[in-house]
Amino acid sequence: MSLTDRAIEQIRELIRTGELPPGSKLPPEPDLAAQLGLSRNLAREAVKALAVARVLEVRRGDGTYVTSLQPSLLLEGLGGAVELLQGDSAALQDLMEVRRLLEPAATALAATRVSSAQLAVMKQHLDAMREACEDVERLNAHDAAFHRAVVVATGNESLISLLEGVSGRTLRARIWRGLVDDQAASRTVAEHEAIFTALSNRDPHLGHAAALLHVSHTEQWLREHLRSHPLPLSAASERPTDPGPTAVPAAG
């Protein structure tokens, strides 16, 4: 472990033990360095690293504060890291595997917690998907928004952030699928209808099964096609059309 890593760990320990709770202000740099037995340069580098990780916030002219430490903030960088995997077919398959492990469980949980208002948002996106079968990018934008609405219904902020983190690559893969597979649109709509029905009935077992079937179909298709057709960089870099004012950010 480098000296900087050790300095970072020392500050993290202060936060873990509650000596520096969320929202608290760190001592001035000379005092922090003396408290931790560090040089000022090491203390400064550790603070910079933790600021990049959204653990600390440096406010010019005011000082350095511990952030809220909310999952949505701490996991925000995951999506950016995922984007760096662009063009890596093996990484894309790994991300689809993550979706298969997490999304059915999230759908089952959502079935026990979803509100009528949240179901109405999902229905808006489902209706838009039906109307957009000839517009692949718009279809996939509403597809992603539908999935995020499902995960939001769990009320689990960590789960929302994790699934949002993998959405960028998997969303683009679904766009690519729609471009080369003329049966994908009708299957996608039918599978989303099954998920919506399960959620409307507040049936977690049916919700899990419907989501598992949906993600597994996409994962299987990708594995088969990526063996002989690596993900085109042009398709991987495309961004979905904004689905409109009823949309929520993509969840994958």
N, C-alpha and C positions, 0 to 999 in steps of 0.2 A: 504494500500500500504506500502510495506517495505521500509526501508531507502535506500536500494540498488535500488529498483524500482524507487524511487523518484530521485535518482542520475542519473539513466539511462534516465529518462524523461527530466531532466534538460539539459543533453548533446544533446538529440534528439531535444529539443527546439532550441538550438543554431544552429543546422543543418537546421531545418525547416525554421527559420527566415533568413537564409543566412549568419549568422555571421560566420558559419563554412561551407563554400560551398564545393562541391565535389572536392577532390584532395588537400584540405587545410590541413595544419599541426596543430595539437592541441598544446596548450601551454604545457610546461613541467608539469609533474604531480603536483608538489607543487603549481605552479601558477594556474593550472586548479582547484585544490581543493580550493584554496583561492578565486578564482573568483566565484565559485559556492557555497561557504560557506560550504564545505564538509571536512570531514577528508580525509587524503591521502588514507587510506584503502578503504573508500567508493568510492572515485574517481577511484582507481585502479580496484575495483570490477566492477564498471559500464563500464569502458573501456574494461575489459575482456569480459563482456557479449555482448557488442556491436561489439566486434571483432568476436565473435562466430556467431553473426547474420550478418556478412559481411558488417556492417555499417562502422566499423573502421578497419584499418589495422595497426598492430603493427610491425614496422620494427626495428629489433634489431640494436642498435648502431646509429639509425637515429631519431626515434621518432614515434609518432602515427599520422596517416593520415585518413581523411575521404575518403572512397572509391569512386568509380565512381557513386555508388548508382543506377546502371543500374538494371532493373528488373531481367535480367538473373542471376545477382549476388545475389540480395536480396532474390529471390525466390528459390535459389539453394537448400536450406535446406528442401524444401517441399518434394522432392523425398525421402530424408532420413527419414523424419517423416512418410511418407506413407509406407516405407518398414517395419517400426515397427509394422504395423497393420497386418503383415503376419499371416495367419490362422484365421482371424476374418471375417467370412462370411458377417456379417451385414455391416462392414466397406467396404468390397468389393462391396456390392450392392450400398452403398452410393457413392462410387467412380464412378461406372458405371452411376449413376444418374447425376453426375457432367459432365461426358462425353456427356450424352444425351443433357444436357442443353447448353454446350459450343461448342461441335464439329460441329453440323449442322450450327450454326451461323458462325463459323470460315470457314467452307467450302463455305458458301454463299459469305463471304467477299473475300475469295481466288479467287472465280470465277471472281470477278471484277478486280483483281490485278495480277493474275498469268501470268508469262512470258512464252515464248516458251521454254526457257531453263529449267524452272521449270517443265513444262509439260513433257519434255523429261526425267527428273529424275523420275517422277512418272511412266511414261511408262516403264522404265527399271525395276522398282520394280513390276509393274503389270505383266510384261512378266515373271519375275522370279517367281512370285506367281503361274502363270499357270503351270510352269515347276516343281514346288515343291509340288504339291498336295499330293504326297506320303511321303513327309518329313515334318511332322507337325511343328517341331521347325523352320526349314528354312522358311516355309510358313509364320509362325507368325512373324519371324524377318523381312521379307520383308513387311508384312502387317503393322507392326509398323513403318517401315521406310517410307512407302507410306503415312501414316497418318501425320508423322512429315513433310514430304515434302509439304503436303497440307497446314498445319498450317504455315509453313515458308513462303508460298506464300502470306499470309496475310500481312507480313511485320510488324506485331504487336508483339513486343518483350515480352510484358507482357503476352499475350495470349499464345505464344509459351512456355514460362516458366511454366505457370499454367498447360497446358495440358501435358507437359513433366513430371511434378511433379506427376501426377496420372498414368503415363504410366506403371510403374513397375508392379503393382498389376494386372492391367487390361490385360497387355500383357500375364502374366503368366496364367491368367484365360482363355485367348483364346487358349493358348497351351493346357491346360487341356481339353477345349472343343473339340479341335481337336483329342485328344487322346480317348475320349469316344463317340464322335458323328461322325460317318463316312460320314455324309452328310455335315458337316461343311465346308470342304475345297471347294467344288463346290459352295456352297452358298456364301462363303466369296469372292471368285474370281468374281462371278457374281455381287455382291453388289459393289465391288471396280471398276468393269468395268463401272457400272452406274455412280459412282462418277466421274470417269475420263472423261466419255462422257460429263457430265454436265460442268466440268471445261474446257474441250476442246472447248465447245460451248460458254464459258463465260456466262453461265446461272445461276445466283445466286439462283433463286427460285428452279430450278431443283436440284442444288447442295445441297441446304438445305434439300430438300425432300429425296434425295438419301442417304445423310449422316444420317439423322434421322432414316430412315428405317434400315440402317445397324447397328447403335448403339442400336436401340430399339430391334432388333432381338437378339443381344447378351445379352442385359440386361434381356429380357424376359426369354431367355433360362436359364440364371444364376439364376434368382429368382425361377424358377420352380424346378431346380435341387438342389439348395442349401437348399431347405426346407428339403429334405430327404438325401442329400449327401453333407455334409460339405466339403469345399475345402480341398483336401488332402495336408498335409504339404510337401510331396515329390514333388507333382506337383507344389505347390506354390513356392518352392525353386529352381526349374529348371530355367536355363537361356538360352535364345535363341542362336542359332548358329549365328555366324557373317555372315551377308548376303553378304559380299564381298566388294570390293573397291568402288562400286557405292552407298553403303548404307549411310544413315545418321542416327544419333542416334534415338532410339525409342521414339515415342510421345504418344503411347497408343490410 
